[in-house]
């Protein structure tokens, strides 16, 4: 199993490394905000069940969960992590 299904397939880039910079910003309210540190934009998933599944998959695949917004792009894989 690849960790995706039909509903989550379009969001695979959030955890598979094909697009850099995706993290989850946690605040103690809700599950967190899906955020791209390169574009500095949040991703809104309006379906609550799908949103919860995507967050779960990001955690399962080791995407960063941060308690703050990084000032610089947060790079993963072979690039250095640039965070305050």
SVG drawing of the C-alpha trace seen along z (x, -y; Angstrom):
<svg xmlns="http://www.w3.org/2000/svg" viewBox="-16 -35 38 37">
<polyline fill="none" stroke="black" stroke-width="0.4" points="0.0,0.0 1.3,-3.4 -0.5,-5.3 -3.0,-6.9 -6.4,-6.3 -8.5,-7.9 -9.5,-10.8 -6.0,-11.6 -4.1,-10.9 -4.2,-14.5 -2.6,-15.6 0.3,-13.1 2.8,-15.9 2.3,-17.1 4.2,-14.1 6.0,-12.3 8.8,-14.9 7.8,-15.8 7.1,-19.4 9.4,-20.8 8.3,-23.0 5.1,-21.4 4.8,-21.4 2.0,-21.4 1.8,-24.4 0.3,-23.4 -1.3,-25.8 -3.2,-23.7 -6.5,-24.4 -7.6,-21.8 -5.2,-19.4 -2.9,-22.1 -2.5,-24.2 -1.0,-22.8 1.5,-25.3 4.1,-25.7 7.2,-27.5 8.4,-28.3 5.2,-30.0 4.2,-31.1 0.7,-30.0 -1.7,-27.7 -3.7,-24.9 -7.4,-24.7 -9.1,-21.4 -12.8,-22.0 -13.8,-18.3 -13.1,-17.7 -12.6,-14.0 -10.3,-14.3 -8.4,-17.1 -7.9,-14.8 -6.7,-11.9 -4.2,-14.2 -2.8,-15.4 -2.5,-11.8 -0.7,-10.9 1.7,-13.8 2.5,-12.7 2.9,-9.0 5.3,-10.0 7.4,-12.2 6.5,-15.6 7.6,-18.4 5.1,-19.5 6.1,-23.0 4.8,-25.2 5.7,-28.4 5.9,-29.8 9.5,-29.6 11.0,-32.8 12.8,-31.0 11.9,-28.1 11.9,-24.8 13.7,-22.4 13.8,-18.7 15.4,-15.7 19.0,-16.5 18.8,-20.3 19.7,-22.0 16.9,-22.9 16.7,-26.7 14.8,-27.7 15.3,-30.4"/>
</svg>
